[in-house]
């Protein structure tokens, strides 16, 4: 654990993507996949600012990925795993219990659920091999999106704790004290000196980083860089003493794309400037040409000014003013009508009342009243004593009429209405009589067409539009309806002024072209514009090259993270700390125990910059491929020996788990593995999962011979679920004692029925099954008791050391065994029985007596063996 913790601290100083690589190397001992390398390469590039289309984020190695540090006084025992939910098709109500001391053996055929339990344990105990995820039941759509869970029971210092586990959640650190071995733990490699080196647990992370990950990513980086086209020769036509030429000569990742776009984008004016400069520089008599153009410019300005003045009669402002005057007339006439109605006030007045002659008479009456008759009263004086200033009669009711007349005179609305009508009529006449003809003669029109064919037509269209607008305005004055005005097309004034400005610029250019000094400047300007015009055609290609150069620059920066020497140096430093004489000695012992003692170890020292570095080598012939040096079985034995050797140096006695530890091993070497695991189980809790029937038998032999505390069970399918836990072993692998116990249990069930006097077909089938099991038990008794296990069917060797305890048996015992065996043969349907035979099945009492007789024979032989 010290080595792993030191490696963790070191990875925390690395770039984040290298920390992610360290985690993957820890969790994938079989090597990184193509997907791993692809993601690491993407993370490397993302760290240097390159695009990250999948939005990957690094997940560096952390303490949660490593087994927890275990104290010397800390012993964790795994008691049980159960309540598995959404773990493959394993039954959720099962509890897999383990022996707290000695060995637990869990046997399971392929598909029995063994792998599901093991995968959960690997995840929960932070096993290095995390490549195999736990998946829910693929046939149950409801659980397909659920997260697998389980519950562990452990014991620590006599206290039992329950620990819940869920996939993708950080598991409890106590569970990581349980060490798990599987067949993919071999850690050896070929050094640069053609030595086969041994890597202590965890050091392969650093070594594989330098030996595999960095070179592979460097290869991918080099391939990508070489695949990017950065050839600038395709833009040689843009080279020269211009700003464009300078841009191309200095084109790099640092080139400002915004400046390049500005340089390579010409406005319409600049494009016209290229044409104008070309004409001016090619003109033989630029001064005469300038004079001609100047006269043309003068005529253009005159025409534009003429159009501007004509537009003032019919534009939006003119319409607004005219509408305002028309509205005022309408309002004044309405007021005039309202005043006339008020003057009459329903009375039948004399003709001409309110008209000018009447107003003159009324004004004379006012003057007489205010100056002579009633100088102290305002006109009209309507008091009680007041008389009419004209007829000298008392006013009486005529006083109110006189007041109305006075108000009418004061308002004078008729005069106002008359003035506004007169004013509007005068303006109408002006609009009708004004000359709105645009003075465009044919000569000028033809000359304009030479430069812009649209302008002359625009002038004609505008003439039509002006005329239509005037007619609409006059019609609106008649109808007072100013809605839906006639549209006035866009006037050519601005276009004419623009053309005049362009031509005036040409005038100046022609004048300059006549002067040698100025002509050189024009040539320079023309060259710059031509270069920019050429750049415009290749702008996207230039910008694309700039992006490629930028990408190459960013990719080259990645090379700083792909130097193997610092990592290799660190690996040597870690190796020097982890490789000790004690480790060498422990490896030699374990290799001998596992029958690979011919593979010796040696410590190799080297002096590097004043430091003594150690390397542990395996003394075997070298080649270019480990697979050609070591057989698959030897590699598996070395892996198991390495695991046990490092475990022997660990300062704790926590439990260990083996998942098919004899994979790829020969039968004769499996015996040594079984013996070694049983020896280890005397010191710590050992749990073994296996599907190998031969290894299972060898484990059982070693357990019996060493009288080791143990628990054995097997896994099987029941109904729709796998992973059902059954104590003991399947019938085919159980011992004679377990089989006799099974027979006695079957007998007790038949007794408890109770057994009928006339058994039916089902009863008979139950009885015949019992005798079928008895026949197999007798055969196992002959193998294990009579011949003392000297020969067993799963072994490919003979236990000669057991031969001395084969004591034989008497003729009576032989006849008794033969009688019982023949009785079973007569009852069991090994062949198609004669229907005429129709023999009755034995009774329960007869079955019980036959079981007792078999037990008696066993006891007799065992008693003889003891006395002998």
Order of alpha helices (4+ residues) and beta strands (2+ residues): alpha-alpha-alpha-beta-beta-beta-alpha-beta-beta-beta-beta-beta-alpha-alpha-alpha-alpha-alpha-alpha-alpha-alpha-alpha-alpha-alpha-alpha-alpha-alpha-alpha-alpha-beta-beta-alpha-alpha-beta-alpha-beta-alpha-beta-beta-alpha-alpha-alpha-alpha
